[in-house]
Amino acid sequence: MDQIIIHVDMDAFYASVEMRDDPGLRGKPLIIGSLPHERGVVATCSYEARKFGVRSGMNIKEAYRLCPQGIYMHPNFNKYRAVSDQLHDIWNTYASASQTIALDEAYLDVTQQAKDWDGARKIAGLIKQRTRDELHLTCSVGVAYSKTAAKTASEEKKPDGYFEILTPADFVRLIIHRDVRVLYTVGEKTAEKLHTVGINTVGDIRRRRKEVESMLGKHGRWITRIAFGIDDSKVTPYRPEDAKSIGREVTFQQDVSDFRVLGDVLLLLALCVENRAKRVGLQGKGINLKLTYGDMKTITRSRTTAQTDNAVVIYNEALQMLEQVQHRPVRLIGVGLHNLSGEDEPVQLSFDDLGSRMDSLPHQRAMLLDHLKERYKLDFAANLEKIYHWDTLHKTIEYMRKYKE
């Protein structure tokens, strides 16, 4: 046997944490995300809410239509991150390599530790038991010969499930008659393309392999491989430097037409991007701006810069791009860094950079924050650590929007 992979996936993670901390929520349809009167989507929901058709990613208005009796809550990401750290500490104990997919999900390579399938079953049992005993939460665990099969296995018996897929033949037998969406990386749009030409099941993909590869190119070749149970990809520990971009965006509860307010929001988003970039030790050589207008049309703008993680630089570049776009009501605004690299890589500086420009950045930062304080009567500089948090950032931006209406 080449490898033994475990995939661990928490059950309705955010909702489960909230129900653990408030037993009064147990057994009720709990929806975590935006509130019904707000713009936004469902982040996750309890299994009781799913019985009404509510699901992750659903527009919150649609969720409320389906489940008006539900309990709606904003997510508490600080709490979830703290619990996630505890979870991964438990899981990583049993793996030679761990690949974190999300706060509540990971691949574990247990080949060395387990030695055989019986050993893997024992490890899976320990993971489930410790997650329940130490954190009072449940998880679903899949044991398999590959990452793709392990992920499929973990979804097979949710919630609080266990399932194993030991061979490619076992994997194919399980999924061959299922819709193409069962295959990892086959999303809604890819499935629609396949359905349009009558490729509806995994068996259809196997029978029409060449057609799928011709239609979808590299992605098609990957899909056909896993349709035959072939997946030799390795568990690769996440490294911050592998990220393609670092960004932050916000959706307004009402469209914003005042581009001065949008510029002020850009500064807060740039500060959040700087904070994240510094925490993971990355800088970017490109800055991007994202806007979604009130009619749902989304545009992006990007420009190349000297390597930076500085909020003032990010803000100045993004503001220039903002000034050049069409000025009409905006629903969402975001800013990000891309073309990332580590801080220890050499940076080419011009003579201007070596002089007054770099020295002036802290001064510019202070001036910009003073400007915000004057405009909105809030001490932003003294509360940045709070503003970096998702919920406080959104509340602050909504206050700014309403203050200037």
Secondary structure, DSSP 8 states (H G I E B T S, - for coil): ----EEEEEESSHHHHHHHHH-GGGTTS-EEEES-TTSS-BEEEE-HHHHTTT--TT-BHHHHHHH-TTSEEE---HHHHHHHHHHHHHHHHTT-SEEEEEETTEEEEE-HHHH-SHHHHHHHHHHHHHHHHHHHS--EEEEEESSHHHHHHHHHHT-SS-EEEE-SHHHHHHHHTTSBGGGSTT--HHHHHHHHHTT--BHHHHHHTHHHHHHHHHHHHHHHHHHHTT----------GGG-SEEEEEEEEEEEE--HHHHHHHHHHHHHHHHHHHHHHTEEEEEEEEEEEETTS-EEEEEEEEEEE--HHHHHHHHHHHHHTS--S-EEEEEEEEEEEEETTS-----HHIIIIIHHHHHHHHHHHHHHHHHHHS--TGGGHHHHTSHHHHHHHHHHHHHHT-
